[in-house]
Amino acid sequence: MDKELEKSVGKLFALKGKCYEHVLRDLHLEELSLKQLRYIKKLDSEDGVTVSEIAESFDLSKPTVTEMIKKFVKADLVYKQSCVHDGRVHYIKLTEKGEAIASLDKKSIAYLGQVISEKLDNQDVKELIRILNKLGDE
Protein backbone atom coordinates (compact mmCIF):
# COMPACT_ATOMS: atom_id res chain seq x y z
CA MET A 1 0.00 0.00 0.00
CA ASP A 2 1.17 3.48 -0.81
CA LYS A 3 2.59 5.13 2.35
CA GLU A 4 0.53 8.29 1.83
CA LEU A 5 -2.67 6.26 1.46
CA GLU A 6 -1.77 4.20 4.52
CA LYS A 7 -1.22 7.38 6.53
CA SER A 8 -4.53 8.85 5.33
CA VAL A 9 -6.48 5.69 6.15
CA GLY A 10 -4.84 5.77 9.59
CA LYS A 11 -6.08 9.33 10.07
CA LEU A 12 -9.61 8.25 9.14
CA PHE A 13 -9.48 5.40 11.67
CA ALA A 14 -8.11 7.75 14.33
CA LEU A 15 -10.93 10.21 13.62
CA LYS A 16 -13.52 7.44 13.94
CA GLY A 17 -11.93 6.40 17.25
CA LYS A 18 -12.14 9.98 18.53
CA CYS A 19 -15.80 10.12 17.53
CA TYR A 20 -16.43 6.85 19.36
CA GLU A 21 -14.70 8.22 22.47
CA HIS A 22 -16.72 11.45 22.22
CA VAL A 23 -19.99 9.52 22.21
CA LEU A 24 -18.84 7.39 25.17
CA ARG A 25 -17.96 10.58 27.08
CA ASP A 26 -21.38 12.05 26.28
CA LEU A 27 -22.98 8.93 27.77
CA HIS A 28 -20.52 9.03 30.74
CA LEU A 29 -19.32 5.52 29.91
CA GLU A 30 -15.60 5.91 29.29
CA GLU A 31 -14.89 3.01 31.67
CA LEU A 32 -16.65 0.37 29.55
CA SER A 33 -14.34 -2.14 27.91
CA LEU A 34 -14.73 -3.40 24.34
CA LYS A 35 -15.69 -6.80 25.74
CA GLN A 36 -18.45 -5.23 27.83
CA LEU A 37 -19.68 -3.37 24.75
CA ARG A 38 -19.94 -6.72 22.94
CA TYR A 39 -22.06 -8.10 25.78
CA ILE A 40 -24.36 -5.08 25.63
CA LYS A 41 -24.75 -5.50 21.86
CA LYS A 42 -25.58 -9.18 22.36
CA LEU A 43 -28.27 -8.26 24.87
CA ASP A 44 -29.65 -5.78 22.36
CA SER A 45 -29.87 -8.42 19.65
CA GLU A 46 -32.07 -10.64 21.85
CA ASP A 47 -35.45 -9.87 23.38
CA GLY A 48 -34.54 -10.84 26.90
CA VAL A 49 -31.88 -13.43 27.52
CA THR A 50 -30.95 -15.48 30.59
CA VAL A 51 -27.60 -15.61 32.35
CA SER A 52 -27.19 -19.19 31.11
CA GLU A 53 -27.79 -18.14 27.51
CA ILE A 54 -25.26 -15.31 27.79
CA ALA A 55 -22.71 -17.68 29.34
CA GLU A 56 -23.24 -20.17 26.53
CA SER A 57 -23.05 -17.49 23.82
CA PHE A 58 -19.69 -16.18 25.03
CA ASP A 59 -18.34 -19.46 26.41
CA LEU A 60 -18.15 -18.04 29.94
CA SER A 61 -19.06 -19.50 33.30
CA LYS A 62 -22.40 -18.57 34.84
CA PRO A 63 -20.70 -16.99 37.91
CA THR A 64 -18.61 -14.77 35.60
CA VAL A 65 -21.72 -13.62 33.74
CA THR A 66 -23.61 -13.13 37.02
CA GLU A 67 -20.87 -10.77 38.27
CA MET A 68 -20.89 -8.88 34.98
CA ILE A 69 -24.68 -8.51 35.13
CA LYS A 70 -24.44 -7.19 38.71
CA LYS A 71 -22.06 -4.49 37.47
CA PHE A 72 -24.37 -3.68 34.57
CA VAL A 73 -27.37 -3.42 36.92
CA LYS A 74 -25.39 -1.11 39.22
CA ALA A 75 -24.43 1.05 36.21
CA ASP A 76 -28.11 1.14 35.13
CA LEU A 77 -27.37 -0.62 31.85
CA VAL A 78 -29.62 -3.64 32.36
CA TYR A 79 -32.42 -4.84 34.58
CA LYS A 80 -33.76 -8.28 35.46
CA GLN A 81 -37.29 -9.26 34.58
CA SER A 82 -38.86 -12.37 36.12
CA CYS A 83 -40.37 -14.94 33.82
CA VAL A 84 -44.16 -15.02 34.17
CA HIS A 85 -44.14 -18.83 33.91
CA ASP A 86 -41.21 -19.55 36.24
CA GLY A 87 -40.22 -17.00 38.88
CA ARG A 88 -36.80 -18.63 39.22
CA VAL A 89 -35.90 -17.55 35.67
CA HIS A 90 -34.84 -13.95 35.08
CA TYR A 91 -34.44 -12.30 31.72
CA ILE A 92 -31.74 -9.68 31.32
CA LYS A 93 -32.98 -6.64 29.43
CA LEU A 94 -31.38 -3.35 28.48
CA THR A 95 -32.35 -0.11 30.15
CA GLU A 96 -32.65 3.07 28.11
CA LYS A 97 -29.00 3.78 28.89
CA GLY A 98 -28.05 0.25 27.77
CA GLU A 99 -29.96 0.73 24.53
CA ALA A 100 -28.05 3.97 23.94
CA ILE A 101 -24.79 2.04 24.27
CA ALA A 102 -26.03 -0.66 21.92
CA SER A 103 -26.55 2.03 19.29
CA LEU A 104 -23.07 3.44 19.89
CA ASP A 105 -21.85 2.55 16.40
CA LYS A 106 -24.72 4.46 14.79
CA LYS A 107 -24.12 7.47 17.04
CA SER A 108 -20.40 7.36 16.38
CA ILE A 109 -20.94 7.21 12.62
CA ALA A 110 -23.41 10.12 12.80
CA TYR A 111 -20.87 12.15 14.78
CA LEU A 112 -18.14 11.25 12.27
CA GLY A 113 -20.41 12.45 9.47
CA GLN A 114 -20.95 15.71 11.33
CA VAL A 115 -17.20 16.22 11.79
CA ILE A 116 -16.55 15.49 8.11
CA SER A 117 -19.30 17.92 7.07
CA GLU A 118 -17.79 20.65 9.24
CA LYS A 119 -14.25 20.16 7.87
CA LEU A 120 -15.00 19.67 4.16
CA ASP A 121 -16.87 21.82 1.69
CA ASN A 122 -19.92 20.44 -0.14
CA GLN A 123 -17.95 19.40 -3.22
CA ASP A 124 -15.40 17.48 -1.13
CA VAL A 125 -18.21 15.78 0.81
CA LYS A 126 -19.85 14.69 -2.45
CA GLU A 127 -16.52 13.37 -3.72
CA LEU A 128 -15.92 11.48 -0.46
CA ILE A 129 -19.42 9.96 -0.68
CA ARG A 130 -18.72 8.89 -4.27
CA ILE A 131 -15.42 7.27 -3.28
CA LEU A 132 -16.83 5.53 -0.20
CA ASN A 133 -19.76 4.21 -2.23
CA LYS A 134 -17.24 2.79 -4.69
CA LEU A 135 -15.51 0.97 -1.83
CA GLY A 136 -18.83 -0.40 -0.59
CA ASP A 137 -19.57 -2.00 -3.95
CA GLU A 138 -17.17 -4.89 -3.26
Buried (B, 14 or more C-beta within 10 A) or exposed (E): EEEEEEEEEEEEEEBBEBBBEBBBEEBEBEEBEEEBBEBBBBBBEBEBBBBEBBBEBBEBEEEEBEEBBEEBBEBEBBBBEEEEEEEEBBBBBBBEBBBBBBEBEEBBBEBBEEBBEEEEEEEEBEEEEEEEEEEEEE
